[in-house]
Amino acid sequence: MFENKKILILGFGRSGSAAATFLIEKNNTVILNDIAPLEKHNQEEVKQLKEKGVEFVLGTSPDNLLDDSFDYLIKNPGVPIDHPYILKAKELNIEVINEVEMSYNLLPKDVTIIAITGTNGKTTTTTLTYEIIKKAFPDKTKLIGNIGIPFCAELKNIKEKDILVIEISCQQLENLNKFKPHIGILTNVSPAHIDFMKTYEHYKDLKKKLFQNQTEEDIAIVNIENEEAVNISKSFIANTKYFSSIHEINGCYEKEGFIYYYGEKVISLDDIKIPGKHNLENIMAAIMAAKELDVPNEKIIEVISNFKGVEHRLEYVDRVNNIDFYNDTEATNIKCTQIALSSFTRPTIVILGGLERGQKLEDLTPYMKNVKAIVAIGQCRNRILEYGKSINKETYAFEYLKEGFKKCIELAKPKDIVLLSPATASWDQYKECEERGKEFKDLVKEIKK
């Protein structure tokens, strides 16, 4: 299917590099285009791919590069959906896919796919699901997708009857056509990535795509407490099952300090280390997926009771001078920061700020009950400073995280929480938000010395 073809890969990054590596070994003509110039890329990686035969067009997107001689256009998830090459490919009837769709079409038989999508909680749910199922099936379970492991990079290692746990972003859903999971999970849906997806309606339609090819024999797992997710699930053909962090339902739910699965007691809340109602929901989704594969409760309990969270997502960093530090740098939107703030009842100093995107800061106000001070950083720090003063919160503004962190230490008292949950992207100062989180963790290490 993907042999002896002419293929344009649009966008470098991890998925573009992995797709180029895979395709060039299948005797394809592979051209990789990225608007960033050569000096912005990993030079050694470019060199290795060139030596294998990949042709690069970097720093520009020439009008005459794409023509009807191409068989496929493989789009990196980070490339805008209205990129001129995407629009031209559709005019030329060239199929536009991504490396997830490509890899799906090349899988061996009898592979079980568990795919997770949603606005928030994808990575935690994916990681937990993988860890639980791996505990039961250690030689058969693989973790791939938006979590940082390109699907096609693992293709050569996937065998019949393996179990794949895949995180799928909305950007990846844009270019899926035939992809079908046996178990699909929808954690929740709320406005996000509208600048990329153009409209909220389109964003919601993309979430449906994960489930569009499922049949009655497949399973859809949905958060019943999220209205948008429930509305989306009404169109599903799959056997749809629900979880709730609030009500006792016919599904997975919390009751009297325990998580139940269809009336069966699974795990005590006392055994769960990660904070917040949202994490309770992530755990329930993972339990439901594991139960579909008949994973025994003792293995579920073992994994969950030892799970301390995903790096950079409300990650517990350390306790210094009886002050707890949490790194939630992946909170790049208001909703994520709302979730983080609602996870704590102790006095909290929150670090907000980064790239200016016109965030509606007022939406944070109902969640500021336990916030004793706000430290604003980055490009939008002055607007955050004005917002903090408008709600009568002690607020300070600094350009850089290091300066803001020093202020946090001055303000923090024993039993307080210092929380990095910026509510905005990091691209004003960092290449990616993980760099911001790493700096925060390094600063915590420094004060512990």
Secondary structure by P-SEA (a helix, b strand, c coil): ccccbbbbbccccaaaaaaaaaaaaaccbbbbbbccccccccaaaaaaaaaacccccccccccccccccccbbbbccccccccaaaaaaaaaccccccaaaaaaaacccbbbbbbbbcccaaaaaaaaaaaaaaaacccccccccccccccccccccccccbbbbbbbccccccccccccccbbbbcccccccccccccaaaaaaaaacccccccccbbbbbccccaaaaaaacccccccccccccccccccccccccccccccccccccccccccaaaaaaaaaaaaaaaaacccaaaaaaaaaaccccccccccccccccbbbbbccccccaaaaaaaaaccccccccccccccccccccccccccccccbbbbbccaaaaaaaaaaaaccbbbbbccaaaaaaaaaaaccccbbbbcccccccccccccaaaaaaaaaaaaaaaac
